Amino acid sequence: MRAALTTGLAATRPESPAADAFPVALRSAIQASGLSLDRIQYRLRARGVSISVTALSYWQSGRRRPERAESLAALGHLEDVLGVPTGSLIALLGPPRPRGRVNRESSRLSIESLWANSEPVSHLLRRIDYTTDAALTKLSQHDRMEVAVDRGEKRIKVRQVLRAERDGADRTLMVYDLEVPSRPFPEVTSGDNCRIGRVAHDATAGLIAAEIMLDQPLSRGETTIVDYALHHPGPPYSQGDHSYCRKFTSPVREFVMELRFDPRALPAHLEQYTLDGDEAVTSRRKLEVTPDGKAHAVALDFGPGIMGVRWEWPD
């Protein structure tokens, strides 16, 4: 999954002691089987079950638990693959957590939890100040990625509509993942109603984080619109893994993702997808690209989760 920008921050919801039983039992079963997560994923795929290694890792660490119908069905196959009694792992899950808007608002994810390898993200975040990011609700998010004629990524423009949930909110956070760490980092520039604060880089992990400082602190209930952009050096422009995603730690009312390809270099296939907290694909839809290189996707009341697009180039 390609470069990701992440918005929103809140503490993970504390789990009860009973909830610890499932990840402990799963970890023990995986260790006893002698199988790596990659091999487990391979054996599940042979049964027609698609579960990411990241989801398996989250399940055994307790960071996530299977709750969707597809995940619970996969768990039954996982019991067979690990050689444990049928229903033994499912029985440890307990009752499902309540769904709906109220629950989603009160059970936001941490930023680190959106990465399979959270340690580099945690280290990066220690180098900047994002203390009031949790006090800002993202009402609307609009991203536009521009792809150059050489198939490299040229620019990403971001517009956010933010509302303060308490007095004094003065900054939000941007985290961007190059996905290909050898690529050069983009320059982050500010637009309306904000400026760029501290910026931190991790060249080994290919991560950059930046403080997006509001022109002035907001009072509770106040809203603002901020614009910023990421400019990749070029030409020539560097290529990622031919996809773009936005990771949401909390729900957003409206998310618009635009793609602008150079008309002289159009993709052969473009697809929109969404992932849930278990990194399982929840939807997939083909997108059309106009002759002048335009495409877009829209999501309403989306998140927490990941929404992205990926494309394939002609041979």
Disulfide bonds with the S-S distance in Angstrom:
none
